[in-house]
Amino acid sequence: MAAGVMARPRRRRWRSHAGSLAFLVPGAIWLLVIVVYPMVDTVRFSFFNESGTAFVGTRNYQTVFTDPTILTTFRNNAIWVIVFPFTVTALGLLFALLTERIRWSTAFKTMILMPVVFSATASALVWRAIFDLDPQVGMVNAAVQAVSDWVVPPGVYPVNTSAGQTVPSLAASGLRAGPHGTLLSRDTVAPGHSIRVGMIGIEPATLTLLGARRARVPAPATHAVTGLVWRDFSPSHPAQTGAVFPDEDGLPLLRVSLLRSDGSAVASTQTDRSGDFRFSNVSAGQYRVRVDASNFSSGFQPIFWLGTQSLTPTGRLDQTAQALLSVPLVDIAMIIAYLWMWAGFAMVLVAAGLSALDRSVLEAAHVDGASEWQTFRRVTMPMLAPVLTVILVTMVINVLKVFDIILNMAPGSSQGAANTLALEMYNDGFTGGIHSGLSSAVAVILFVLVVPAMLFNLRRIRG
């Protein structure tokens, strides 16, 4: 009788557990299908060849740790893990503190948080345009060009230094190459005479922008040296040089100097819109005319931020150490783009932590005579430590598997220099021929690297 009475509560508990299990079983099955089974199968495939038909032992893992291309991915992942989590946490803390001090905090929060809603692909395409090589498109190069042109103004006749050109091409009508990129007249001239120097290699569009007028030979003047610098090419007489034709233009705004026989400069001036120049009150003697090199300064050369160039440390380092410690510019550009995406997330978490702080503790610190910096360093920071740890660990896990921003932001020529473990896994497993064994080995190693951060996070949550 008593046994039957005790059995009824047990059956009731089993019925309640059965209801719970009925809800849990579909989720458990789905978890096994999409998480556990792929994980176990990936580990199994990592010990097989590319087609998964022959067991090769640890050969795939040996390849991972010896192949130079894959070793580059470890370096890039290390750069991301070292630089990004700490930087984004610091930016989130800075922005959260600013929101408590500025009046337009709502607009500021909206501006910083807005990039979080964009996908990594969209953000990558936006920043790829921002870092574009052409200053007419890339905002970063445009800003650098503005500063560079203000500090070191370009010449009025810039040349293509990337093609190895330092000055415009010389015509046979009066100019020869001088030292340090200057141009010298072949002939000498005395006061009271005029000299003509022709030049080619000047784009007609440049002359149009400078407002060039038809070349005009100036008349000689007493005690003066006059001359003409013109574009020595006539569409109506293409084979003739040295003569000034009506359809030829002068070279305006060109800085020219008058040199003595010993090479010292007597005076300098600038050509007018017809290419004329004049040196007055010149003493007797023979002189040459010099076209200064500053006329042909190329000015700012765009920086290929998404290229393979690297910031390499200097000092007593061997080539291997320099290669490991060098940071590609493309990595820096992509980290900046990723900071733009995630700084708002960090700001929100820090702001939530700040709002939960016990303000009486901060007031007590001020009453005790602590400065703002002392209060922040010794009171606010220790109280925010749990929040900052959450951001830091979350971002470490995030960047260990960074993938999509590299795939969409780095050009094809820079993919190798910017490659990471997650992108290497994708490339080996799904593009350019299937290498399932190697790709699985990379996936296992990436999982092993993420596990410590996951366990730390779980332990912190439980604690």
Secondary structure, DSSP 4 states (H G I P E B T S, - for coil): -HHHHHHHHHHHHHHHHHHHHHHHHHHHHHHIIIIIHHHHHHHHHTTB-TTS-SB-TTHHHHHHTT-HHHHHHHHHHHHHHHHHHHHHHHHHHHHHHHHTT-TTHHHHHHHHHGGGGS-HHHHHHHHHHHT-SSTTT-HHHHHHHHHHHHHSPPPSS---GGGT--SPPBPTTTEEE-GGG-EEESS-B-TT-EEEEEE----HHHHHHHT--B--PPPP-TT-EEEEEEE--BTTBTT--SS--TT-BB-TT-EEEEE-TTS-EEEEEE--TTSEEEE-SPPSS-BEEEE-GGGG--------TTSS-EE---SS--HHHHHHH-EEHHHHHHHHHHHHHHHHHHHHHHHHHHHTS-HHHHHHHHHTT--HHHHIIIIIHHHHHHHHHHHHHHHHHHHHT--HHHHHHS-GGGHHHH--HHHHHHHHHHSSS--HHHHHHHHHHHHHHHHHHHHHHHHHHH-
